[in-house]
Amino acid sequence: MIQKETVHRLIDQLFEIRETFPGKMIPQEAQQHFQKAKKERLLGLQVLIAHSILEIEKDEKKQPKDQQVPQGKKIDIEY
């Protein structure tokens, strides 16, 4: 699995590239590629997040019932 620092560094570098060039200096074709790349980055992050959630759920199922964290508790809020 990719380390968190590696993902953060990649995202930071991509934003730096985008901010380096004003919008009018970037040819239309390049802007289209950057837009597609942005979508792909987000899709990649979506997959990483989904995978991480599945791993957490697997770990939760492996834990004995007495060690599992309670799912939640209803709290009444008064206004």
ZAMARFI-531765 format. One line per field, with one value per atom (N, C-alpha, C): residue number from 0; residue in one letter; atom name; x, y, z. Coordinates in Angstrom, 1 decimal. Layout:
N
i: (NUM / ...)
aa: (a / ...)
at: (CA / ...)
u: (X / ...)
v: (Y / ...)
w: (Z / ...)
***
This chain:
79
i: (0 / 0 / 0 / 1 / 1 / 1 / 2 / 2 / 2 / 3 / 3 / 3 / 4 / 4 / 4 / 5 / 5 / 5 / 6 / 6 / 6 / 7 / 7 / 7 / 8 / 8 / 8 / 9 / 9 / 9 / 10 / 10 / 10 / 11 / 11 / 11 / 12 / 12 / 12 / 13 / 13 / 13 / 14 / 14 / 14 / 15 / 15 / 15 / 16 / 16 / 16 / 17 / 17 / 17 / 18 / 18 / 18 / 19 / 19 / 19 / 20 / 20 / 20 / 21 / 21 / 21 / 22 / 22 / 22 / 23 / 23 / 23 / 24 / 24 / 24 / 25 / 25 / 25 / 26 / 26 / 26 / 27 / 27 / 27 / 28 / 28 / 28 / 29 / 29 / 29 / 30 / 30 / 30 / 31 / 31 / 31 / 32 / 32 / 32 / 33 / 33 / 33 / 34 / 34 / 34 / 35 / 35 / 35 / 36 / 36 / 36 / 37 / 37 / 37 / 38 / 38 / 38 / 39 / 39 / 39 / 40 / 40 / 40 / 41 / 41 / 41 / 42 / 42 / 42 / 43 / 43 / 43 / 44 / 44 / 44 / 45 / 45 / 45 / 46 / 46 / 46 / 47 / 47 / 47 / 48 / 48 / 48 / 49 / 49 / 49 / 50 / 50 / 50 / 51 / 51 / 51 / 52 / 52 / 52 / 53 / 53 / 53 / 54 / 54 / 54 / 55 / 55 / 55 / 56 / 56 / 56 / 57 / 57 / 57 / 58 / 58 / 58 / 59 / 59 / 59 / 60 / 60 / 60 / 61 / 61 / 61 / 62 / 62 / 62 / 63 / 63 / 63 / 64 / 64 / 64 / 65 / 65 / 65 / 66 / 66 / 66 / 67 / 67 / 67 / 68 / 68 / 68 / 69 / 69 / 69 / 70 / 70 / 70 / 71 / 71 / 71 / 72 / 72 / 72 / 73 / 73 / 73 / 74 / 74 / 74 / 75 / 75 / 75 / 76 / 76 / 76 / 77 / 77 / 77 / 78 / 78 / 78)
aa: (m / m / m / i / i / i / q / q / q / k / k / k / e / e / e / t / t / t / v / v / v / h / h / h / r / r / r / l / l / l / i / i / i / d / d / d / q / q / q / l / l / l / f / f / f / e / e / e / i / i / i / r / r / r / e / e / e / t / t / t / f / f / f / p / p / p / g / g / g / k / k / k / m / m / m / i / i / i / p / p / p / q / q / q / e / e / e / a / a / a / q / q / q / q / q / q / h / h / h / f / f / f / q / q / q / k / k / k / a / a / a / k / k / k / k / k / k / e / e / e / r / r / r / l / l / l / l / l / l / g / g / g / l / l / l / q / q / q / v / v / v / l / l / l / i / i / i / a / a / a / h / h / h / s / s / s / i / i / i / l / l / l / e / e / e / i / i / i / e / e / e / k / k / k / d / d / d / e / e / e / k / k / k / k / k / k / q / q / q / p / p / p / k / k / k / d / d / d / q / q / q / q / q / q / v / v / v / p / p / p / q / q / q / g / g / g / k / k / k / k / k / k / i / i / i / d / d / d / i / i / i / e / e / e / y / y / y)
at: (N / CA / C / N / CA / C / N / CA / C / N / CA / C / N / CA / C / N / CA / C / N / CA / C / N / CA / C / N / CA / C / N / CA / C / N / CA / C / N / CA / C / N / CA / C / N / CA / C / N / CA / C / N / CA / C / N / CA / C / N / CA / C / N / CA / C / N / CA / C / N / CA / C / N / CA / C / N / CA / C / N / CA / C / N / CA / C / N / CA / C / N / CA / C / N / CA / C / N / CA / C / N / CA / C / N / CA / C / N / CA / C / N / CA / C / N / CA / C / N / CA / C / N / CA / C / N / CA / C / N / CA / C / N / CA / C / N / CA / C / N / CA / C / N / CA / C / N / CA / C / N / CA / C / N / CA / C / N / CA / C / N / CA / C / N / CA / C / N / CA / C / N / CA / C / N / CA / C / N / CA / C / N / CA / C / N / CA / C / N / CA / C / N / CA / C / N / CA / C / N / CA / C / N / CA / C / N / CA / C / N / CA / C / N / CA / C / N / CA / C / N / CA / C / N / CA / C / N / CA / C / N / CA / C / N / CA / C / N / CA / C / N / CA / C / N / CA / C / N / CA / C / N / CA / C / N / CA / C / N / CA / C / N / CA / C / N / CA / C / N / CA / C / N / CA / C)
u: (0.8 / 0.0 / 0.9 / 0.5 / 1.2 / 1.2 / 2.4 / 2.5 / 1.8 / 1.2 / 0.5 / 1.4 / 2.6 / 3.5 / 3.8 / 3.8 / 4.0 / 2.8 / 1.6 / 0.4 / 0.4 / 0.7 / 0.6 / 1.6 / 2.8 / 3.9 / 3.5 / 2.9 / 2.4 / 1.3 / 0.4 / -0.7 / -0.1 / 0.8 / 1.5 / 2.2 / 2.9 / 3.7 / 2.7 / 1.6 / 0.7 / 0.1 / -0.2 / -0.8 / 0.3 / 1.5 / 2.6 / 2.7 / 2.7 / 2.8 / 1.6 / 0.5 / -0.7 / -0.6 / -0.1 / 0.0 / 1.1 / 2.1 / 3.3 / 2.9 / 2.0 / 1.7 / 0.3 / 0.2 / -1.1 / -2.0 / -3.3 / -4.2 / -4.0 / -3.7 / -3.6 / -2.3 / -1.3 / 0.0 / -0.1 / -1.1 / -1.2 / -2.1 / -1.6 / -2.4 / -3.6 / -4.6 / -5.9 / -5.8 / -4.9 / -4.7 / -4.1 / -3.1 / -2.5 / -3.5 / -4.4 / -5.4 / -6.3 / -6.7 / -7.5 / -6.8 / -5.5 / -4.8 / -4.7 / -4.5 / -4.4 / -5.8 / -6.9 / -8.2 / -8.5 / -8.1 / -8.2 / -7.3 / -6.1 / -5.2 / -5.8 / -6.4 / -7.1 / -8.1 / -8.9 / -10.0 / -9.4 / -8.3 / -7.7 / -7.1 / -6.5 / -5.9 / -7.0 / -8.2 / -9.3 / -9.8 / -9.9 / -10.4 / -9.4 / -8.1 / -7.1 / -7.3 / -7.5 / -7.7 / -8.9 / -10.0 / -11.2 / -11.0 / -10.2 / -9.9 / -9.1 / -8.1 / -7.3 / -8.1 / -9.1 / -9.9 / -10.8 / -11.4 / -12.3 / -11.6 / -10.3 / -9.5 / -9.2 / -8.9 / -8.6 / -9.8 / -10.9 / -12.2 / -12.4 / -12.2 / -12.4 / -11.4 / -10.1 / -9.1 / -9.6 / -10.1 / -10.6 / -11.7 / -12.6 / -13.8 / -13.3 / -12.3 / -11.8 / -11.2 / -10.4 / -9.8 / -10.9 / -12.0 / -13.1 / -13.7 / -13.9 / -14.5 / -13.6 / -12.3 / -11.4 / -11.3 / -11.7 / -11.6 / -12.7 / -12.4 / -13.5 / -14.5 / -15.8 / -16.9 / -16.6 / -15.9 / -15.7 / -14.7 / -13.9 / -12.9 / -13.3 / -14.5 / -14.9 / -15.4 / -15.2 / -15.6 / -17.1 / -17.9 / -19.3 / -19.6 / -20.7 / -21.0 / -21.5 / -22.1 / -22.5 / -23.6 / -23.9 / -24.9 / -25.7 / -27.0 / -27.9 / -27.7 / -27.6 / -27.4 / -28.5 / -29.3 / -30.4 / -29.8 / -30.2 / -29.7 / -30.9 / -30.8 / -31.8 / -31.4 / -32.4 / -32.2 / -32.6)
v: (-1.2 / 0.0 / 1.2 / 2.3 / 3.5 / 4.2 / 4.7 / 5.4 / 6.8 / 7.2 / 8.5 / 9.7 / 9.7 / 10.8 / 10.8 / 9.7 / 9.6 / 10.2 / 9.9 / 10.4 / 11.9 / 12.4 / 13.8 / 14.6 / 14.0 / 14.6 / 14.7 / 13.6 / 13.6 / 14.7 / 14.8 / 15.8 / 17.2 / 17.4 / 18.7 / 19.1 / 18.2 / 18.4 / 18.7 / 18.0 / 18.3 / 19.7 / 20.1 / 21.5 / 22.5 / 22.3 / 23.2 / 23.4 / 22.3 / 22.4 / 23.3 / 23.0 / 23.8 / 25.3 / 25.6 / 27.0 / 27.7 / 27.0 / 27.6 / 28.4 / 27.9 / 28.5 / 29.1 / 30.4 / 31.1 / 30.4 / 30.4 / 29.7 / 30.0 / 31.2 / 31.6 / 31.1 / 30.8 / 30.3 / 28.8 / 28.1 / 26.7 / 26.4 / 25.8 / 25.5 / 24.7 / 24.8 / 24.2 / 22.6 / 22.1 / 20.6 / 20.2 / 21.0 / 20.6 / 20.8 / 21.8 / 22.0 / 20.7 / 20.2 / 19.0 / 17.8 / 17.7 / 16.6 / 16.8 / 18.0 / 18.2 / 18.0 / 18.3 / 18.1 / 16.6 / 15.8 / 14.4 / 13.8 / 14.3 / 13.8 / 14.1 / 15.2 / 15.6 / 14.5 / 14.2 / 13.2 / 11.9 / 11.5 / 10.2 / 10.2 / 11.3 / 11.4 / 11.2 / 11.8 / 11.7 / 10.3 / 9.7 / 8.3 / 7.4 / 7.6 / 6.8 / 7.0 / 8.2 / 8.4 / 7.7 / 7.7 / 7.1 / 5.6 / 5.0 / 3.5 / 3.3 / 4.1 / 4.0 / 4.1 / 5.0 / 5.2 / 4.0 / 3.5 / 2.4 / 1.1 / 1.0 / -0.2 / -0.1 / 1.1 / 1.3 / 1.0 / 1.4 / 1.1 / -0.4 / -1.1 / -2.6 / -3.3 / -2.8 / -3.3 / -3.1 / -2.0 / -1.7 / -2.6 / -2.8 / -3.7 / -5.1 / -5.6 / -6.9 / -7.1 / -6.1 / -6.1 / -6.2 / -5.4 / -5.4 / -6.7 / -7.4 / -8.7 / -9.8 / -9.6 / -10.5 / -10.4 / -9.2 / -8.9 / -9.7 / -10.2 / -10.8 / -9.8 / -10.2 / -9.3 / -8.4 / -8.9 / -8.1 / -7.0 / -7.1 / -6.0 / -5.1 / -5.3 / -4.4 / -3.1 / -2.0 / -0.7 / -0.6 / -0.1 / 0.0 / 0.9 / 0.5 / 1.2 / 2.6 / 2.9 / 4.3 / 4.3 / 5.4 / 5.6 / 6.8 / 6.7 / 7.9 / 8.9 / 10.1 / 11.2 / 12.2 / 12.5 / 13.4 / 14.8 / 15.7 / 17.1 / 18.0 / 18.9 / 19.8 / 21.2 / 21.9 / 23.2 / 24.3)
w: (0.0 / 0.0 / 0.0 / -0.7 / -0.8 / 0.6 / 1.0 / 2.2 / 2.1 / 3.2 / 3.2 / 2.8 / 3.2 / 2.8 / 1.3 / 0.7 / -0.8 / -1.5 / -1.1 / -1.7 / -1.5 / -0.3 / 0.0 / -0.9 / -1.0 / -1.8 / -3.3 / -3.8 / -5.2 / -5.4 / -4.5 / -4.7 / -4.6 / -3.7 / -3.6 / -4.9 / -5.5 / -6.7 / -7.8 / -7.9 / -9.0 / -8.9 / -7.7 / -7.5 / -7.8 / -7.5 / -7.8 / -9.3 / -10.0 / -11.5 / -12.0 / -11.5 / -12.0 / -11.7 / -10.5 / -10.0 / -10.7 / -11.2 / -11.8 / -13.0 / -13.8 / -15.1 / -15.0 / -15.3 / -15.4 / -16.5 / -16.3 / -17.2 / -18.7 / -19.1 / -20.5 / -21.1 / -20.3 / -20.8 / -21.2 / -20.6 / -20.9 / -22.1 / -23.1 / -24.3 / -24.0 / -24.7 / -24.5 / -24.4 / -25.3 / -25.2 / -23.9 / -23.4 / -22.1 / -21.0 / -21.1 / -20.0 / -20.0 / -21.2 / -21.2 / -20.6 / -20.8 / -20.2 / -18.7 / -18.3 / -16.8 / -16.2 / -16.8 / -16.3 / -16.2 / -17.2 / -17.2 / -16.1 / -16.0 / -14.9 / -13.5 / -13.4 / -12.1 / -11.7 / -12.8 / -12.5 / -12.2 / -12.9 / -12.6 / -11.2 / -10.8 / -9.4 / -8.4 / -8.6 / -7.7 / -7.7 / -8.9 / -8.9 / -8.2 / -8.4 / -7.7 / -6.2 / -5.7 / -4.3 / -3.8 / -4.6 / -4.2 / -4.0 / -4.9 / -4.8 / -3.5 / -3.3 / -2.1 / -0.8 / -0.8 / 0.4 / 0.5 / -0.6 / -0.5 / 0.0 / -0.5 / -0.1 / 1.4 / 1.9 / 3.3 / 4.2 / 3.7 / 4.5 / 4.5 / 3.4 / 3.4 / 4.4 / 4.4 / 5.3 / 6.8 / 7.1 / 8.4 / 8.8 / 7.8 / 8.1 / 8.3 / 7.5 / 7.7 / 9.1 / 9.5 / 10.8 / 11.9 / 11.7 / 12.7 / 12.8 / 11.7 / 11.7 / 12.4 / 12.4 / 13.0 / 14.5 / 15.0 / 16.5 / 17.2 / 18.4 / 19.2 / 19.6 / 19.7 / 20.0 / 21.2 / 22.2 / 23.4 / 23.2 / 22.2 / 21.9 / 20.8 / 20.2 / 19.1 / 19.7 / 19.0 / 19.3 / 19.1 / 20.0 / 19.8 / 18.6 / 17.9 / 16.6 / 16.8 / 17.9 / 18.1 / 19.2 / 19.7 / 20.7 / 20.4 / 20.6 / 20.3 / 21.5 / 21.1 / 22.0 / 21.8 / 22.8 / 22.7 / 22.8 / 21.9 / 21.9 / 22.2 / 23.2 / 23.5 / 22.9 / 22.4 / 21.8 / 22.8)
***
